[in-house]
Amino acid sequence: MLLKVGELAKKSRLTVRTLHHYDAIGLLTLSARADNGYRLYNRDDIARLHRIQALRGFGLTLADIGAYLAQPDTPLADIVARQIAMLDAQIDKAVRLRDRLLELRGTLMDGKEPELVDWLRTLELMTMFNRYFSQEELDRLPMYRKTQTQSAEWTELLAEVRAPMDAGVSPADERPRALADRWMTLLARDTNNDPRMFAKLNRMHDNEPSMQASMGISPELRDYVIRAFAETKIAIFERYLSPGEFLFLRANYGKRAMEWPQLMADARDAIDEGARPDSPQARELARRWMDLFRSYAGDDPATHAKIRHSLQNEPELTKGSWANEELLGFMREAIGRPK
């Protein structure tokens, strides 16, 4: 069966102008023309049009689509499978939105009036998560699926941390340090103790001011928690270092703290990809690791030995680092030092 351009436009819900453009750029070349000069499309043309529209749906440019279709043996079944996967992802998003709407309806039926601004912020937050995390990652991210109990825990903790910060209490005081410990414990739980999730969450927080407003975590509040959490570790290091070594560590510890999560994430990826500790990828990770380590430990091997000794003896020093023994063992081998 052959279709005229108008018939194909109607059935495909594309404009005649679009089909003419595809023809003009060689993306959908005609197989035949009627005696009167009308464009005619056969089954192969329509199958190619399906490929084109499917690839458009994946966000490819027309130039990229042309290059892709120019490859030999481009199976239509693969493109259909990708379409199905994309639709499945859209269905998952729709189901999650439906669940949120059901929660809203339940609140309204209970006679309560949720704040519209809060509801809109929730929807905005869902969209932001989808920009930074894949669907598979969201399925493994407890923070994204957090229950009312988890939300209440964070709301309470945020208020408790904000009070001493606003009052000018030093992060080295006992109360902020205890709150920071709770904070990092909840954060590890809600990121599935995965440094990759934590690194992406940090990136989203840094890049999205609306997320900071929605979650109530300003950069100042986060920095206060990080300093308070570091103070607990600094106090432990003091027991192992000379006065001069400790002064250097105190002055520099934490300055580059926000670089560690991404490094941990990259190391975790390398392990999952099967990289060997002596591979170029692992050696580059080792170089970055030692660069961060020296930023607060200095360059004296004797000081390094003391700090490593403290890390082996004091579990509190590795708490909240998102590093398990597998990751640390991999990095030890990559750096090239004995266990």
C-alpha angles and dihedrals in degrees: 000000000000124000128204117230092256092051092049091047091053095047095044094040090233125127123254087237090059092051091048089051092051088052093047094054093044095247095119108020116191120250095204147000129213121241089260091055098256117149113252126197124200131197094276090053091051091048089052090049088054090054091049094051092044091053090046086056089057090058099255119150120240089252091053091047091053091051091047094050091047088068115098121249099021100170117214090212091066092053091048089051090053090050090052091050091050091050090048089055091050090049090051090052091048091051092051090049090049090052090053091050090050089054090051092049090049090052091050093047089053087061094252124131113218116207109259091215091055091050093050090049089054091054090046090051091053089055092049093051090052090055094055104031133052119233090253090054092048089053088058096042111095091189090065092051097036117157128230088262092055091047090051091050091055094043091053094045093048090054092048093051095044093055098064092038092054089045091056095246111165114251086229091068119105097247097055090044092054091047091049089053090054090046094054092045091055092043092053089050094047094048092049087246088283117140090206091060090046092050092051091046089053091049092050091048092050095047101040117062089180089061090054089053094044095050096035093234110130120189088251092055093048092049090050090055092047092051092047092049090049092052091064090055094043090056090054094048090054089069091061104039137072117248092259094047091047094051090054092047094047091050093051108026110112097015091112097024094125091061093065099071093058091046090051089048092051091048090050090051091050091053092048090049090055097248115169120233089242095051122112089248092055093044090055089050089050091052091052091045094053091045090058092042093053091048088076103015098051124217102289111113089208091059090047090055092052093050092047089049090053091048090054093048101040117060090187089069093064095039112117093014096111087228120129127189093265091057094044091048091051091051093047090056092044091052089048104233130126121267 
